[in-house]
Amino acid sequence: MAKRTVPLTDAGIGELSNDKPVIYRITTDGGRNNYAGTAKRGRVQERLREHLPSGPSPIPGTKVQIEQMPNIKDARAKEARVIKRTQPPYNKQGK
């Protein structure tokens, strides 16, 4: 499925598509994965804005990479694999 990387800013998030569920990764300048999550179709931009510094669940990072998935079940399965493999510091461990 389609992948895209944009700055973790309101403008960057606004460029992303909302038409499919996604798995997203919030990364640092050096490419380290700080957080991995999923967003349902129609809620991608809203969910990512929650992680901006002014949002209710801020996550430090400079870029967000999304990968569109065919359904939310596949997105959640891939999220679990990514978290297990990369152990992002801002994900709750044992999820």
C-alpha positions as CSV (number, residue, x, y, z in Angstrom):
1,M,0.0,0.0,0.0
2,A,1.0,3.6,-0.2
3,K,3.6,5.2,2.1
4,R,4.2,8.8,2.7
5,T,6.5,10.9,5.0
6,V,5.6,14.5,5.9
7,P,6.8,16.9,8.6
8,L,5.0,16.5,12.0
9,T,3.3,19.9,11.7
10,D,-0.3,20.9,11.1
11,A,0.5,21.8,7.5
12,G,2.3,18.5,6.9
13,I,-0.5,16.5,8.4
14,G,-3.0,18.4,6.3
15,E,-1.4,16.9,3.2
16,L,-2.2,13.3,4.2
17,S,-5.1,11.3,2.8
18,N,-8.0,10.2,5.1
19,D,-9.5,7.6,2.7
20,K,-7.9,4.4,4.2
21,P,-6.8,3.2,7.6
22,V,-3.1,3.7,8.3
23,I,-0.2,2.7,10.5
24,Y,1.9,5.7,11.4
25,R,5.3,6.2,12.9
26,I,6.5,9.4,14.5
27,T,10.2,9.7,14.0
28,T,13.1,12.0,15.1
29,D,15.5,13.8,12.8
30,G,17.8,10.9,13.0
31,G,15.1,8.5,11.9
32,R,14.5,6.9,15.3
33,N,10.9,5.7,15.8
34,N,9.5,7.4,18.9
35,Y,5.9,6.1,18.5
36,A,3.8,3.8,16.3
37,G,0.0,3.9,16.1
38,T,-3.0,3.3,13.9
39,A,-5.8,5.5,12.7
40,K,-9.1,4.5,11.2
41,R,-10.3,5.7,7.8
42,G,-11.6,9.2,8.0
43,R,-9.7,10.0,11.2
44,V,-6.1,10.0,10.1
45,Q,-5.4,13.7,10.2
46,E,-7.4,14.2,13.4
47,R,-5.5,11.4,15.2
48,L,-2.1,12.7,14.1
49,R,-3.0,16.3,15.3
50,E,-3.5,14.8,18.8
51,H,0.3,14.2,18.9
52,L,1.3,17.7,18.0
53,P,2.9,19.7,20.9
54,S,-0.4,21.6,21.4
55,G,-2.5,18.4,21.3
56,P,-3.7,16.2,24.2
57,S,-1.2,13.4,23.6
58,P,2.1,15.2,22.4
59,I,4.9,13.0,21.1
60,P,8.3,14.5,20.3
61,G,9.3,14.1,16.7
62,T,10.0,15.9,13.5
63,K,8.4,13.6,10.9
64,V,5.4,11.3,10.5
65,Q,5.4,8.3,8.1
66,I,2.1,6.7,7.2
67,E,1.4,3.5,5.4
68,Q,-2.1,2.9,4.1
69,M,-3.6,-0.5,4.8
70,P,-6.6,-2.2,3.3
71,N,-8.4,-2.4,6.7
72,I,-7.9,-1.4,10.4
73,K,-7.4,-5.1,11.4
74,D,-4.3,-5.3,9.1
75,A,-3.1,-1.9,10.4
76,R,-3.3,-3.0,14.1
77,A,-1.5,-6.3,13.3
78,K,1.3,-4.4,11.6
79,E,1.4,-1.9,14.5
80,A,1.9,-4.7,17.0
81,R,4.8,-6.1,14.9
82,V,6.5,-2.7,14.6
83,I,6.2,-2.0,18.3
84,K,7.6,-5.4,19.1
85,R,10.5,-4.9,16.7
86,T,11.5,-1.3,17.3
87,Q,10.2,-0.8,20.9
88,P,9.4,2.9,20.5
89,P,10.0,4.8,23.8
90,Y,6.6,6.5,23.8
91,N,4.5,3.4,23.2
92,K,3.3,1.6,26.3
93,Q,5.3,-1.6,26.6
94,G,3.4,-4.9,26.6
95,K,0.7,-3.7,24.3
